[in-house]
């Protein structure tokens, strides 16, 4: 159980830190210019927190755990990439299909970002938790 707690914490820290940089940089370069009229003035912190809690649990369960089971960081990375691709594509392509003027550029950037970010966070979660589980 300690291994999965470590995996969750590590995955969360890595995911949140990298995503914070992305959102800070890309907010003014991508999101505000293309989505400005539909964006809130300030993000909904409760909804964001709930997303991160659930999504990071998904990364640990669907990517880190298979990596730990096989002892392979590449399995964690690949499963993370696939999970990120599917999750971010679900969000963005649903918006593309249902909202007026949803920019293709946002869809493409988000799907690429979600794929890479989730793979990185899953790999970090695997590396730290597998390293700690080997120490006596």
C-alpha positions in Angstrom: 0.0 0.0 0.0 2.9 2.3 0.7 4.1 1.8 -2.8 0.8 3.1 -4.3 0.7 6.0 -1.9 4.2 7.0 -3.0 3.1 6.5 -6.7 0.1 8.7 -6.2 2.0 11.4 -4.4 4.9 11.4 -6.9 2.5 11.3 -9.9 0.5 14.2 -8.5 3.4 16.4 -7.7 5.0 15.9 -11.2 1.6 16.3 -13.0 0.6 19.4 -11.1 3.9 21.1 -11.4 4.3 20.6 -15.1 0.7 21.3 -15.8 0.9 24.6 -13.8 3.8 25.7 -16.0 1.9 24.7 -19.2 -1.3 26.5 -18.1 0.6 29.6 -17.1 2.5 29.9 -20.3 -0.3 28.7 -22.7 -3.2 30.6 -21.1 -2.2 33.9 -22.8 -0.8 32.3 -25.9 -3.5 29.7 -26.8 -6.5 29.5 -24.5 -7.4 33.2 -24.0 -6.9 34.2 -27.7 -8.9 31.3 -29.0 -11.4 30.6 -26.2 -11.6 34.1 -24.5 -15.4 34.7 -24.6 -16.2 31.3 -23.1 -13.5 31.2 -20.4 -14.3 32.1 -16.8 -12.4 35.0 -15.3 -11.0 32.7 -12.7 -10.9 28.9 -12.8 -13.3 26.8 -10.6 -10.9 25.5 -7.9 -13.3 22.8 -6.7 -13.8 21.4 -10.1 -10.1 21.6 -10.9 -9.2 19.8 -7.7 -11.7 17.1 -8.3 -10.3 16.6 -11.8 -6.8 16.3 -10.5 -7.7 13.8 -7.7 -9.6 11.5 -10.1 -7.3 11.8 -13.1 -4.1 11.1 -11.0 -5.8 8.1 -9.5 -6.5 6.9 -13.1 -2.9 7.4 -14.0 -1.7 5.3 -11.0 -4.3 2.6 -11.6 -4.1 2.4 -15.4 -0.4 3.2 -16.0 1.8 3.1 -12.9 0.4 -0.1 -11.5 0.9 -2.1 -14.8 4.5 -0.8 -14.8 5.1 -1.9 -11.3 3.5 -5.3 -12.0 5.9 -5.9 -14.9 8.8 -3.9 -13.5 9.0 -1.8 -16.6 9.0 2.0 -16.8 8.2 1.8 -20.5 4.9 0.0 -19.7 4.1 2.8 -17.3 5.0 5.4 -19.9 3.1 3.7 -22.7 0.0 3.1 -20.6 0.2 6.7 -19.4 0.4 8.0 -23.0 -2.6 6.0 -24.1 -4.6 7.1 -21.1 -3.7 10.7 -21.7 -4.5 10.5 -25.4 -7.9 8.9 -24.7 -8.8 11.2 -21.8 -7.8 14.5 -23.5 -9.2 13.4 -26.8 -12.5 12.6 -25.1 -12.7 16.1 -23.7 -11.5 18.0 -26.7 -13.3 16.1 -29.4 -16.5 16.2 -27.4 -16.1 20.0 -27.3 -15.3 20.0 -31.0 -18.5 18.0 -31.7 -20.8 20.0 -29.5 -19.6 23.6 -29.1 -19.8 26.4 -31.7 -16.4 27.7 -32.8 -14.3 25.2 -30.8 -10.8 25.7 -32.3 -9.1 22.8 -33.9 -5.8 24.2 -32.7 -6.9 23.9 -29.1 -8.0 20.3 -29.7 -4.7 19.3 -31.3 -2.6 21.1 -28.6 -4.5 19.6 -25.7 -4.5 16.1 -27.0 -0.7 16.2 -27.6 -0.2 17.9 -24.2 -2.3 15.3 -22.4 -0.5 12.4 -24.0 3.0 13.7 -23.2 2.1 15.0 -19.7 0.4 11.8 -18.6 3.3 9.7 -19.9 5.8 11.8 -18.0 3.8 11.7 -14.7 3.2 8.0 -15.0 6.9 7.4 -15.6 7.9 9.5 -12.6 5.3 7.8 -10.4 6.7 4.4 -11.5 10.4 5.3 -11.1 10.0 6.8 -7.6 7.7 4.1 -6.2 9.6 1.2 -7.7 12.8 2.6 -6.4 11.4 3.0 -2.9 9.9 -0.5 -2.9 13.3 -2.0 -3.5 15.0 -0.3 -0.6 15.2 -2.5 2.6 
